Amino acid sequence: MTDITTRQRKPAAQTSSSRPLLIALLVAGAFFMENLDGTVIATALPQMAISFGSRPVDLNIGMSAYLLTLGVFIPISGWISDRFGPRLVFTSAVIVFTLASVLCGFANGVGSFVAMRVLQGIGGAMMVPVGRLVVLNNTPKEQLISAIATITWPALVAPILGPPLGGFITDHASWRWIFFLNLPLGVLALIFAVILIPEMKSAARPPFDWIGFVVSGLGLASLMYGLELIGRPDPAWLEAWSYVVAGSVLLAVATFHFLRTEHPLIDLSGLRQRTFAITISGGSLFRIAIGAVPFLLPVMFQVGFGLSAFHAGMLTLVVFAGNLAMKPGTTPILRRFGFKPVLVVNGVLNAIFIALCALFSPEAPLWFTVPVMFISGMCRSMHFTALNTIAFADIPPQQMTGANTLFSTAFQLTMGMGIAVGAIGIRIGQAISAPIGLGGVTGIEFRLTFLMLGIIALLAVFDCLSLDPKAGDNVSRKPKLTAKKAA
């Protein structure tokens, strides 16, 4: 929303030095609750089906409904934030998400469960992008790396922790506690949101872009549903690809509309900034490759190599350990070397270590498997933070809402595409392994898929080569003391 957002708020530089970090921690907690909820029920579906008297496959609609709701409502988050203020929207989203989560725990049938998942999706669609916008608007440039690193970890951790945590809760308590546990988290998030997030007002009242909302919503829903169908164990290919093609066409029409209308639902002007554009183009390829890894590793360990769910989960947690280990070094590394060298070098390393997963086998020693996954976790954490930070380094304040909405939409879509690409890679691996004499190799379809993902991750690096060597210096370099301050 390029020319409509004149905000009346205290400048970030005048706020308490600890407030931006506290706001980032608050938003990270909300993100973690939302991201975890999207993955944690996967292992609980069989027990939920027993409770509802239905088949586990029937409950896939609950997961689909949640993802589709996110796709439809994330694009309007920017307009609603400008209209009512990020503080009101974020706190309302936390309330809606938490209440819907508790009601999911009380559901006694597929219909009521799906309805509450839709309500959860509406809350999550507002909570995530508006939460990121709150962080961007209340963090000085020199603290942006640390803030983005803080709110990035939920997207890395939740897909890995979700399935084993859901299985643990289901085995030792009840699947309903998966949803009830969000109540104390939501109450804490609400309390701290009221305390920490300043009131921000928008001077203008832009008209709502109904055409953009309907066309982009239908396009995103169709595309995400098609991708979700592809990711299922036995996809109906014609139906799935029909949704993908229809969604792609509708999104192309929506893009044409956004470029021509005066008050677009999603402002695309941020793409003129090279530092933002690479996070949408090459960054999307990176997120597709990374999004497939948490899906592929446990399936490969269990289905391909015959490991138990417990052992597969423990091995996958090594990636999570790498994510955490990298966090303290993220800011110093970016300050020392700058964004372009880190994105290029770390991007290549990330591609290499994804491809090295193709060498995993039942006979592979732990001294090889564990370090590869640990370093892979470190690389993906570093790259996520670097991309998510440089995306907003050069975005002017009046374009921040539109850029954040576009980024959030692309992020949600491409992370979902990762699972679909992983599923397609498995099918391709199965199709080509037998003709070339590799059909008898254990887990060969998964191993070929990791090679494919490594290539996709490597392609993402080429987009970074065109960056200016000083790109992002305004957020990666500590401000120097002026002579007056030094005196």
C-alpha positions, 0 to 999 in steps of 0.5 A: 500500500504505497501511498496510504500508510502514514503512521503515528507512532514513536520512532524505533530509535526512541524506544527502549533498547530491550522492547524490540527484542521483547516484541520479537520474542512475543511474535516468535512465540505466537509464530511457534504456536501457529507453525506447530499447530499446522504439523503436530496433528499429522501423527494424531490423525489415527486416534482422532479418527477413532474418536470421531468414528471415521477413517484417518483419510477423512481427517485430511480435510481438516489439515487441508481446510487450515492450509486453504484458509491461510492461503485465502486470508493472508493477502488481506492481512495488510489491508486489515492491519492498515485499517484497524492497526497492527496491535488490535489485529494481532491481539484479536488474531491471538484470541481467535486462534487460541479459542479455535484451538480449544474448540478443536480439542472439544470437537466430537465429529469431522464437521465441527473439527473442520469448522474450527480448523477454518477458524484457526486458519483465519486467526493464523492468517492474521497473526503471522504476517501482522506479527512480522509487520509489528517487528519490522515497524518497531525494530531499529535497522541495526537490530533487525538481524537479531529480531528476524533471527528470533522470529525465524526459528519457529518456521524451522523448528515446528515442522521437525518437532511437530510430528514426534511431539504429536505422537508423544502427546497422543500416546501418553495423554490424548490427542485433545491435549495437542489443542488444549496446550495452546490455551496457556500459550495464547493467554500469555501471548495476549497479555504481553501483546497488550503490554508491548505492542504500541498503538499504530494508526493509519491516516488513510482508509483505502478501498478494499480490492474485492476483485484482487481478493476473490481472484487471488484467494481462489488462485491461492486456495486452488494451487495450495489444494492441488499441491496438498493433493500431490503430497498425499501418499496416493494422489489423484494426479489429474485432479491434483494438476487440474487444481495446480493449473487453475490456481496458477492461471488465477494467480497470473490474472491476479498479478496483472490486476495488482499491477494495474489497479490504484489500490491493490490488495497486494502491493508489488512495488517492493519488487523494484528493490533488488534485495527484496526481489531475490527473496521472492524469486531465488528465496522461493526456490530455497524454501521449496528445497528446505520445506521438503526436508522435514517431510522426506527425512522421517519418511525415508528413515521409516519407509525406506530404511525400516527404522522405528518412528522413535528412531526416525524422530530422534535422528530428525531432531539432529536438524533441529539441534543444528538450527539452534546451534547456529542462532548465536552465530547468525548476527556476528557472521552477517556483520562480519562478512555481509549479506552477499558473501553469506548468501552465496557461500552458505547457499552452496553449502546448504545445497551440498549438505542437502544433496549429501542426504542422498548418501544415507543408507541403513548401513551408513555410520552415525558419525556420517549421518549425524554431522551431515544433518546437523550442519544442514540444520545450521546452513538452513538456519543461517540462510533463512535469517539472511533472506528474511532480513535482507528482504526488508533492508531497503523497503521504505516505511510506506511500502512495508505493509505491501512488501510484508503481505507479499512476502508472507503469501510467497512464504506460505505458498513455497513452504507448502510447495516443498512437500509437493516437490518432495512427493513428486521427487519420490515418484520420479525416483521410483519411475527412473530407478528400475530402468537404470538398474537401481531398483534394488537399492534401499530407499533409492527413490528418496535418495534421488529426491535429495539430489534433486532438492540439492540442485534446486537449492543450488539454483537459488544461489544464482539469484544472489550473485547479482546483489551489490556487494554492499547490499544490506549494509544498512542492517548488518553494519553497526552504526558508528559513533559520531564525533559528538557522541564519542566526545 
